[in-house]
Amino acid sequence: MSDKIAYSRHGDIAVLTVQNPPVNALSHAVRQGLWDGMDRAEADDGVKAVLIVGEGRAFFAGADIKEFGKTPKEPHLPVLINRIEASPLLVVASMHGVSLGGGLEVALGCHYRIAVPSARVGLPEVHLGLIPGAGGTQRMPRLTGVEAALEVMTTGRQVKADEAAKMGLIDEVRDGDPKQNGIDYTQSLLDADAPRRPVSEMDTPAAIDWDGAYESILARGRGQISPAQCVRAVQAGVEHPFAEGLAAERKIFMDLMQTDQREGMIHAFFSERAVGNLPELKDVEPRALQHIGVIGGGTMGAGIATSALLSGLQVTLLEMTADAGEAARKRIAGNLSGALKRGKISQDQHDKILTNILTVVTNYDALSDVDLVIEAVFEEMSVKKTVFGELDRVCKKGAILASNTSYLDVNEIAASTSRPEDVIGLHFFSPAHVMKLLEIVVADKTAADVVATGFELGKRMSKISVRAGVCDGFIGNRILSTYRTAADHMILDGASPYEIDKALEEFGFAMGPFAVADLAGLDIGWAVRKRKRAEGIDPAARDSSYADKLCEEGHFGQKTGKGYYDYSAGAKARVPNPDVMPLIEEERAKQGITPRDFTSEEIVRRYMAAMVNESAKVVGEGIARRPLDVDMTLLFGYGFPRYRGGPLKWADIAGLPGLLADMKEYQKEDPHFWQIAPLFEELVAEGKTFDDLNKAAAA
Ligand code: CAA
């Protein structure tokens, strides 16, 4: 028997204990061990029942994702589960921690299920670009009905034990040790002469409007195919005998296994976990982190403060005046009541945070005790330097001084203090208590334990933290600025903002770039353009002023009711603002450009080429350490579709040589903009991919 499964006897019960840390993934050795364990139990004199239980953190976290893409080895999971279900012995699952994907499917192959109250179950395969592939789409609807099963498997959400019991997935919820609970429960079933109860032999559930469900789930997935495919697998199980339904499910699962979406999603899964894994921080202890200061209580500062409070940190927020402080407190209270409504905190915690844990002050001296302070004041170097001068004066020795700047030079900010080793950039994304991304900007002199503390803060706040080097815009905004420029060029040449938004939303972005600009506020881009113009624009660069004119007319996007779109009928009912196209046409005429048509395909290709090229520069220059750091930045901060894995994963899948050939064509039109990243050319010359760089970094 495999050493992943321990076999023991407890009276008439054989217990198969899974030992595959950290999360009992159903690797080949585990599957083989379960098979052999069933064989042994069935041959073991006097055994009447088998109990399957996990050791450590989970029952099973599902199929071993590391085996995906390799040739599957027997016993395959669906066959193993059928074998468990068909056993003449009574088979019971005792669940704790998570039972996900194949893990829940094993439990559904058992005849009875017990769980501890903290257990969570789910079929999250859609998050990996798949559908449940070991009977989940066939067995779960037989227990819960079709609608509940589809809701769980198309959202991939984790269901708590109590709810799962109400749905019919779990027979009993009982507190205690999972193994002992399982033994007691199995014994009670044996004592009551409970029959074997294979789910596959239960009645098929009632049909629903399959096509309607398929279409609505497909639309919700913004181009992601696997959730809608769950509908087809469930439908097959309702319309055909169990074995045929199972075969249909397997076929869809195996087909999805071959898709780019599956590859993109699995890349995202592992990159999300690898992103905080930096060799330079391996043995570095973070500094103490209990009390943080926040300077500025606008939307950003209040969001950062909220995020810190929700992660259990004490917060002192500094504003310039008592009135501004009061407004900041109200913003934070508003954010916290949202968290209360979503069940993230209790009423008691909410009240305690506002009365005891948050302090709003107007005097820098109140920050003398903080472990870390983040400034979120106006984005101008002179203002930042004044703030850092004050912080340098009042903060205790060893306190970390962080800037939330999104563009400015953190080295220059650090140099304005007497302790540059304690200075770091912590770039949050608005709303900071919601958005998952945190760029940790490491300046030349930042100490390693300050970087480690940045990552520790990100972890406590449940953020995806990405290490970035210093440059204009760091990783995310620097790349954003380039692909936005590519979009502006397409507008000058004939595309409309609406065609561009539509093409990119069809590609999978949550919002197109012009809808995003309206949401963020057009005044932000206007301020950046003014700053860059003041610094001096390269005369070879294409420029335009229609967007400035839009701002001059007072159209800043959603907050003023008009930007690229008109929001007078509400934020969702966006319609093109009729003032925009005349401004664009005027600009084209001024520059002597005859507009041409753009297909959606060309829009996506150019936009993505610009994004990938700048990303390659960012990696080549060491601003991002690995391609996956760029991918996670775009995924968690910029609405890049998860199922495409990130821009550099997308580029690998699309094929680097073809993209390079495109860029060389674009370069002929505009050599200034299309300066190809040396790293990109090197990878193509060596026949390598961006993922090869990720692998080399992990080795
Ligand atoms: N296979 C292989 N490794 C896995 C894994 C899996 N299913 N699930 C987690 N891991 C690994 C992680 O990569 C991580 O490894 P490192 O420590 O080397 O980075 C380690 O286990 C711990 O994971 P987390 O850091 O994510 O720990 P957590 O406590 O935050 O979360 C979890 C645990 C809820 C199980 C989470 O890891 C998770 O959601 N895992 C994926 C579950 C899943 O999608 N299962 C379905 C698989 S597909 C399937 O089963 C198909 C089928 O029907 C046949």
Residues whose N, C-alpha, C, O or C-beta is under 5 A from the ligand:
A	BS01	CAA	P22 V23 A25 A61 G62 A63 D64 I65 K66 L77 V98 L100 G101 G102 G103 P124 E125 I131 P132 G133 A134 R273
